[in-house]
Every structure is written in structure tokens, then in C-alpha cells.
Amino acid sequence: MISLNPTVRQEINENSDLNIRVTEDKGVLVTGVIPQSPAATAGIQVGDTIVGIDGQAVTTADSIQQIVEVKAIGETLRLEVKRDVRSVTVPVQTARLPERTARQ
């Protein structure tokens, strides 16, 4: 995940090798999704920009991690995501990471 600001957005958009178009100056860009993780199961995609969780704005990857860490396994988070030019709400149920990933 990458924390966005106007400079980072411009750098990403100018890099044609990335195949990602960022429209937001704030939020957290998803750069990878672990297979079989709660995010993957919920449909989070590379290129999504997470701008909020449960109505709370997020601007850094650390802020997302802090919110997730205090939730119990099985709780549902509502991620506010910018995908292309659309705003979508993606419910993500917290769970343990897949065993193979957790050991890495």
C-alpha cells in the first residue's frame, strides 16, 4: 500500500509501466492483494484507493493497520474505495491471514 498525496499521485500517473491511473490526492493506494486474504475475498483490487473505513478517513497505510488490528476476527469493516472514477463501499470481514502468508 502507498499513502497518496499530490506528488505521489503525479509520479504514479506519469509511470506508464504501472498501468494504474490514480485520481485521488488522499487515501491509500492498493498495490497488491494477498490471495485468499480477507481483502481478496471481499474483492479489493490492485489500483483501488482506500479513502475511509467505517466512516473514518484514512490517509496512511499505518492508519489502516491500526484500525484493523483493534477489530476482532469476524467483524465487518466497511471500506470506502475509489475504483476508477467510481466510489464503492466494500464490506471486508476480518479473519486470520492465510497460513502460508502468516509465516512469511
C-alpha positions in Angstrom: 0.0 0.0 0.0 1.1 3.5 -0.8 0.0 6.6 1.1 -1.1 9.2 -1.5 -0.5 12.9 -1.8 -0.5 15.1 -5.0 3.2 14.4 -5.7 2.9 10.7 -5.3 -0.3 10.7 -7.5 1.6 12.6 -10.2 4.6 10.2 -10.1 2.4 7.1 -10.4 0.3 8.6 -13.2 3.5 9.5 -15.1 4.9 6.0 -14.9 3.4 4.1 -17.8 4.9 0.8 -16.6 2.5 0.7 -13.6 -0.8 0.6 -15.6 -2.5 2.4 -12.8 -4.3 5.7 -13.0 -4.8 7.4 -9.7 -7.5 10.1 -9.3 -7.2 10.8 -5.6 -4.7 13.1 -3.8 -5.5 11.5 -0.4 -6.0 7.9 0.7 -4.1 4.7 0.4 -3.4 3.0 -3.0 -3.6 -0.8 -3.0 -0.5 -2.1 -4.8 -1.0 -5.8 -4.0 -3.7 -8.2 -2.6 -2.7 -11.4 -0.9 -4.6 -14.3 -2.4 -7.2 -15.8 -0.1 -6.9 -12.9 2.3 -9.9 -11.1 3.7 -9.2 -8.2 1.2 -9.1 -10.6 -1.7 -12.2 -12.4 -0.6 -14.1 -9.1 -0.4 -12.9 -8.1 -3.9 -10.3 -5.4 -3.1 -8.3 -4.8 -6.3 -4.9 -3.5 -7.2 -5.4 0.1 -8.1 -8.2 0.7 -5.6 -7.7 3.7 -3.4 -9.0 3.3 0.2 -10.2 6.6 1.5 -12.1 5.6 4.6 -13.0 2.7 6.9 -16.3 2.7 8.8 -16.8 6.5 8.1 -13.3 7.4 9.3 -10.9 9.0 6.7 -7.6 7.1 6.2 -4.6 8.7 4.6 -1.8 6.2 5.5 -1.2 2.5 5.4 -0.4 2.7 9.1 -3.8 4.2 9.9 -5.4 1.3 8.1 -3.3 -1.2 10.0 -4.2 0.4 13.3 -7.9 0.2 12.6 -7.8 -3.4 11.5 -5.6 -4.5 14.5 -8.2 -3.5 17.1 -11.0 -5.4 15.4 -12.0 -8.9 16.5 -11.8 -11.7 13.9 -15.2 -12.0 12.2 -16.1 -8.3 12.4 -17.0 -6.5 9.2 -15.3 -3.3 8.2 -16.8 -1.0 5.5 -14.0 0.2 3.2 -14.8 3.3 1.2 -12.9 2.8 -2.0 -12.3 4.9 -5.1 -12.2 2.5 -8.1 -11.5 4.1 -11.4 -13.9 7.1 -11.2 -16.5 5.4 -9.0 -16.9 5.4 -5.2 -17.8 2.0 -3.8 -18.2 0.6 -0.3 -16.6 -2.8 0.1 -17.5 -4.9 3.2 -14.5 -6.8 4.5 -14.8 -9.4 7.2 -11.8 -9.6 9.3 -10.1 -13.0 9.5 -6.6 -14.5 10.0 -4.3 -14.3 7.1 -3.8 -17.5 5.1 -1.4 -19.8 7.0 1.4 -19.7 4.4 1.3 -15.9 4.3 1.3 -15.5 8.1 4.6 -17.4 8.4 6.5 -15.3 5.8 
